[in-house]
Amino acid sequence: MNGHAFLIAAPQSGSGKTTVCLAIMAALNRRGLAVAPFKCGPDFIDPGYHRLVTGRPSINLDAWMCPEAFVRDTFRFHTAEADVAVIEGVMGLFDGLGASSCEGSSAQISAITGAPVVLVVNARGMAASAAALVKGFAGFDPQVVLAGVIFNNVGSRSHAELLRQAMSQHLPEVAVFGCIDRDESLSIPSRHLGLVTAEDNPLPPEFIERLVEMAERCLDLDALAGLGFDSAQPPGQTPGQTPGQTPGQTPGQPPYRSLSGVEGNRAGNQVKGADQRVSGAEPRIAMARDAAFCFVYDDNLRLLREAGAEIIPFSPLEDLALPADIKGIYLPGGYPELYAERLAANESMKDAIRSAVAADMPVYAECGGFVYLSEGVDRFEERTAADFVGIFPVRCRMLPRRKALGYRQAELLNDAVIGSAGAICRGHEFHYSESGAMPDSITRNYNVSRQGVLLGTEGCSIRNCLASYLHLHFGSNPDIAPAFVEACRKFNRKQTLNQETWKYYSLKNPAGFSAL
């Protein structure tokens, strides 16, 4: 990459940074530039929109879930063939895990990657005060370079001129990259904590065209595309790093092993080195990917490929059978409750997954994937009850309020398909559903904690099927992807259970698969 990158941040959530990011990405892409999109934090929804307007996967950068060295390496890896990288921030620029640390913040990602910050400020009702606000952000942390500002929700030409004059007088070293007119029609619908997914709301071409028109008219795109980042990150302590701590490693995380080949050849998307790839045939892993299951970190898939797997997408909504010759299944999160009737009606797919689990095929499921493997979801508001795969003998129910949100650390209590007992993994939890009480006979594999406070056990398994509400980032532990790939490689399909046998076991054993 030629070293052009910047991070779009804001003083607070709701300032319009997602809309501004999409407009800039779409406009630069329209100009013929290869735009590498990124998202700070664990969010899945914004990256879906980034992919929609750029045609490239958007990569999550999170220095709490993953070691700093991994964040730096994956940033360089995914920008190697791009003309410009655009990183969308999360929350306010300095908002992270706590008031005394920038860990988990956009500012930390800026410091790690060297990408300068462009601050999106909601200027509604402000003139000179906007410059004072920007000045506070510019001087808050010397490791974070504030390249410029974009004022959003500007009421008129005279309002824009007042803002520019205030910046010129009080903060001439910070560029004004544009003033965006107030336009409510450019907002994107929201659901729960974030936006509606790109799969549910794919943004019509005319909407994207309006975003491009707005960016061309209101923003200095040439100046933005020319912003540079320091690819040779200077040594020193980045925000959120504990004094004396090895750079790129946060407390509780395993030592980081650098991604071999990131600086050089990317051919085949493979990482060299015995610690990243095990010997043997390349196992085919079926991964659910459709409107119901769309929450997956792209780096998880990359790490599986680098460990030797071939990823085969399939749709529990549309496909009648699992892909042929697979050795494992990955069921990521999403909104299965929105498609409950269609998922429940696809009996042949449910049968195929039951047979795979009964045959001891390695299966890893998280959040929505776990819900799909339960007995089903109960009736909620206008939605009817629906029966799912039934691997785990519980039903799930939707709640009117959020059940869980935040970073999680999981310590493996037992050997499992993603690692050995004692392994530490990190991820994120966010859901509006809860499951019924899991029987004590079902094995729990995780000790889950939040900022050092033990929350309890989670990560249930039956045979070689591991499911949890946690979204784990495989970059948090270099052994997760190789462990799952190796488990898949060792799998030898046993005689599968047909539907009649499954019905027999279900009737004889209320615990379902736990009794098999």
N, C-alpha and C positions, 0 to 999 in steps of 0.2 A: 504493500500500500504506500501511497505517496505522503502519508502523514497528515491527512486532513480529517478532522473529527471534532465534534463538539457535543456537549451534554445540555439538553433542554431541561431546565429546572424551574422552580417557582418558589415564592415565599411560603405558599400553603397549597393544600389540595383545593381543587375547584377554580384554579386560576386560568385554566384553558390550555395547559401544556400538551394534553393528548391531541386536541384539535390542531394546535400549532405544529406539533411534531408530524402529524399525518399530512398537513398541508405542505410542509417543507420537504418531507420524504417524497411525496407524490410529484411535487414540482421539479425537484432535482432528478428524479427518475425520468420524468417527461423530457428533460433536457438531454437525456442519454447517458447520465452518470450511473455507475453501479453503486447503489446506496446499501451499505451494511447497517441494518437496524438492530438496536439493542434496547433492553428495558432493565432499569435498576429494580432490584427486588424480586420477589417470588411470583408476581402477577402473571397469569396466563392469558388474560383477555386482551390487553393492549398489544402484545406481540402478534395476536391473530390479525389485528388491523394493520400492523406494520407490514406483515407478509402480504396482505391484500394490496397495498399501494406500492410495494417495492418489488414483489415477485420473489423475494428472498426470505428465508427463515429469520425470525427475530430471536436474538439470544438473550437470556436472562443473565445479568451480572449481579451477583449477590455475595458480598464478602463476609457475611455471617454464615450462610449455609456452606460456602466453599472457601478454601484457603485463598489468601490474596494472590499467591503465585498462580493458582489455577485461574483466577479472574483475569490476571494480566496475560497469561498464556492463551486463554480462550478468546480474549479480545484481539490479540495479534493474529490468532489462527483465522478468525472469521473476517478480519479486515484485509487479509493478505491479497485478495483479488478485487478489492473494492476501490472506488475513487474517493469516497467520503463515507465516514461513519457518523450516524446520528443516534445518540443515546437519549432515551426518554427517562427522566428522573421519576422519583416516587415521593409522594407527600411533599413537605417543604424541603428545601435544599439540605438543611442540616438536621432534619428530623430522622432519628434512628431508634436504637433500643432505649436510650435514656437521655436525660438532660446533660449528663457529664461526658457522654461518648458519642462520636459520630458513627459508631459501628452500625452497619445496616443502612446507612444513609446514602443519598446521591453524592454528597460531598466526598464520602469515602471512595466511591467509584471514580469520581473525577481525579482524586489524588492518585489512585492506583493506576489508572489508564493514562493519566496525563492530559485527558481531554478538557479543554477550557469550558467554562459554563456560560450559557446564554440564559438569562433570567427572564421568564415570562411573568409580567406584573399586571394584575387586574387593576387598571387605572381608573375604574369607575369612581367618580367623586373625588379624584385627587389631581393635583397639579404639582407644585413644588414639593409637596409631601412625598410624592413618588420618588423624587431624587434622593430625599433623605432616607427613604426605605432602602433604595438600591445601595446607597453609600454604606449603610450598616452591613449589608450582605457582602459588599466588596472588601471590607476590612475585617471581617469576622475570623477568617482562618487563612493565614499566609500560604498554606499549601494548596488552596483552591483558587484558581485563576478565573476571575470574572471577566470574560471577554466583552460582553455587551448585554443589552437588554432589549426585549420586545414588549411594548405596551399593548395590552389587550383591552377590549371593551372601551375603546376611545370614542367619545361622543360626537366629535366634529373636527374640522380642520383646525379651528382655533384651539381646541383642546390639545390636539397633537402638537401644535406649535408651542404651546405653553410647556408641555412635557419636554420637548426637545431643548427649549431655552433653559429650563431648570437643570437639565443634565449638562448642557454645555457650560453653564456658569459654575455649578457646584461639583461636577464629576466629569471633567472633559476627557479623562483617560478611558472612560467606559463608553463604548460605541452604542448608539441607538440603531438597532438593525431594522426597526420598523414600528409602525403604529397600526393596529388592526381595528377596523371599525366594529362597532357593536352589531352583532348579527346572530340572533338566537336560533336562526334556522340552520346554523352550522353545528349545533350541539348534537351529541350522539346519545341515544337512549341508554338508560342505566338499569341494572337489575342487581339486587342485593348490594354488595359493597362496591362493585365495579360496573363496567359497561356490559351491555348485551354482547354475546360473542359474535365474532365476524361470521360464523356459520349461520347464526339466526338472523343477523342483520348485515348482509354482505356489502352494504354501501353501494347504491346504484351508480353507474358511470357518471350520471349528471351531477351527483353529489361530489364525487371525486373531482370532476371538472371544476366545480365551484371552489373547492379547496385550492386547486392549482391556480385558478384565476385570482383568488384572494392573495395567495402567496406571491405571485408575480406582481400584483398591484401594490401590495402593502409592505413587502419585505425586501431587503437588500440580499438577494439570494447569492449573488456573486461573492459578496463579502463573507457570508455564512459558509459557503462551500470552500472558501479559501482558508478558514480557520485551521490552525495546525495543532498537533499534540506532540508532546515530548515522548517519543518512543523509547528513549533511553532513560527510564525512570530513575531519578537520582536516589542513592541510598538514603536511608533515614526512616523514621517512624511515621507511618501513615495514620490518618485518623482512625481511632478505634483499636489501635494495636497496643497491647500491654507492654510496658517497659520491660526489656530483657527478653521479650518473646521473639522466636525465630520469625523473620519476615515471611509472610505468606501462610502463617499457621496461627490459628486462634486456639485458646485454651480448650482442651477436650477433643480436639481434632487429631487424627493420625497424621504422621509426617507426609508431606506432599511430595509426590514423584513427578518431576517435570514431564510435560508432553513432548516426547522425542519427535523431532521432525517439524515442530511448529514453526521454527524459524526458516526451514528450508522446504523440501519437497512435500507437497500435499497430495501427490498422486495416490489414487485409490482410497483416500481418506483414512489411511492406516497409520497407526503409531507403532514404531519399531521398539523392541525391547521385551525381554522375557517377562518382566513384571506386568506388562499390559496385555500380552497376548499369549494364550496357551496353545499347545499343539493339538492337532487333530482336525477333523473335518469341520467345515463352517456350518454351524447349526442354524436352521431357519426358525426365527422367532416371529410368531404372529402377533401383531400389535393392533388393538382396536383403534380405528381412526375414522370418525364420522361426526355428525352434529351432536350426538349424545356423549361422545368420548373424544374430547379435543384438548384436554388440559395435560400437556406433557412438555417437559423441558427438552428442547431440541438437543442440548448437550447430552442428555441421557441416551438418546438414540445414537449420537455420534460415539459415545464411549462404548456402547454395546457393539457397534460396528468395529471399533478399534480393538475390541477384545476378541473379535473374530466372528461375530454374528451377522447373519443376513436378516434384515428387518422386512417382514412381509405385512403390509397394511391389510386390514379387513374391516368389514362393517357389521356389527351385531344388529344394526337396523335393516340392512339390505341383503346381506349374504345369507345363503341357506346352509352353508357349511364352512368350517375352518379351512384355511389354505392347506394344500397338500404337503405332505412330508415335513411337517413342522416338528420341532423338538421342545417348544416352549410357548407360553402365551403371556403377553403383557397387556393388562387392562388398566389404562390410565383413568384419570378423573374426567369430570364434565358435568353435564346436567341430565343424567338419565331419567330423572323424575319428569322432565318435560316431554319425554318420548316413551313414557312407561307403557302405554297401550301397545305401541308398535314393538317394543322390545319383548313384552310378554307374549305377543302373538307369534313371534318367530320361534316356534317350538323346535324346529330342526337345529337352529343354532344353539339353543339352550341344551338340547340333547348332546350335541357335539362337545360342548364345554364340560358337561357332566362326565361324559365318557373319557375325556382327556384327563380330568382330575382323578377319576377312578383308576386310570392306567398309570398314575404316578407321574404324569407329565409336569415339569416345573411351571407354575403359574404365579405371577406377581401382579397384585391388584391394589390400587390405591383410591381412596375416597369414592368417587362415582363407580369405579370398578368394583370396590368392595360392596357397595349397595347392590350392584347388578348380581353379585354372587350370593346375596342373601335370599331369603324366601320371597321377598318382594317389598313393595311400598304400600302403606295403608292409604285409605282415602284421605284427601286433604283439599279443603275448599271445593273448587269445581272439578278437581281431578279424582277419578275413580281409583280404587285399589287395583294393584297389578301384581301378578306372580312372576318372579324372576327365576334364576337358575337353581337356587336352593342348596348350594354347597354348604353354607353356614346356616344353622337352625335358628335364625332370628329374622324378624321383619323390621323394616325401617319406617320411620315416619318423618314427614316434613314438619318444621316448626315455624311459627310466625316470626320468630326472632332468631338471630344468628346463634348457633350452638357453640362454635369455637372459631378462634382466629388468632394466629400468631406463629412465631418460630417454635420449632420443636427439635429436641435432640433425642435420639433413640439409641439405647445400648442393647445389643442383642444378648438375650438370656440363653439362647440355645443356638446350635448350628442350624442355619436355614438356607434357603436357596439364594440369598443375597450376601451371605457371609458367615463367619464363624462366631461362636459365642465370645462376647467381649468386644466385638467390633462397634465402633461409634459411627452413627450416620446422622445427618442433619437434613431438615426439611421444613415444611410449612403445613399448617392445618387451617382450613377454612371451609365450613359447611353449615347448612341450615337444616340438616337432618340428624337424627340419632337412631341408633339401633336398639332393639330390645336387649334384655340381659342375656349375655352370652353364657351358655352352660359352662360350669367349671371344668367339664371334661375336655373342652377345647383348649389346646395349647396356646399360651400367650408367649410371644417371642421378644417383645420390646419392654424395657423400662423407659418410660417417656418422661422427659423433664423440660421445663421452661425456665431459662436463665438460672439453672442450678436447683430449681424447686421440683421435686419429684411429683408428677401428676398421676402416676399409676402405670399399670401394664396395658399393653395394646399389641397390635400386630398378631392376629390370630392365624393359626395354620391348621389345615387338615391334609394329611398326606403331604404332597409336595406343593401345595397351594398356600401361599402367604398373602394375606389381605389386611389392609389397615386404612384408617382415615387419613394417614399422613401422606403428603406428597414429598417423597425423598428426592433430593438432588444427588445424582450419582457422583457428581464432582466433589461431594463432601468427604468421600472416602474412596481412594483409588482401587479398592478391592471389590466394590459392589458389582460393577459391570462384569469384570472377569469371573466373579463367583457365580453370577447368574448364567453367564454363557457356558461356564464349565458344567454346571448342573444340567443345562440343556444338552450339552454335548454327550454327557454320560447317559442320557435317557434312552431306554430301549422300550418301545411301545409294547405293552402287554395286551392281552385280549381285552377289547373294550366292552363295556356293559351296554347291551341294547336297551331299548325303552322298556321292554317287559321286565327285565332284570332290575332296572332302576325303580320301576313301580313297586316291585316286590320288596326291595330294600327300604323304600320310603314308607311302605305300609307297616313293615315289621319293626322298623327302627325310627322312632320319632326324631332322633338326633340326626337322621339323614346320613351324610357322608362320614360323620364322626364315628359311626358304628361300623363302617366298612373296613 
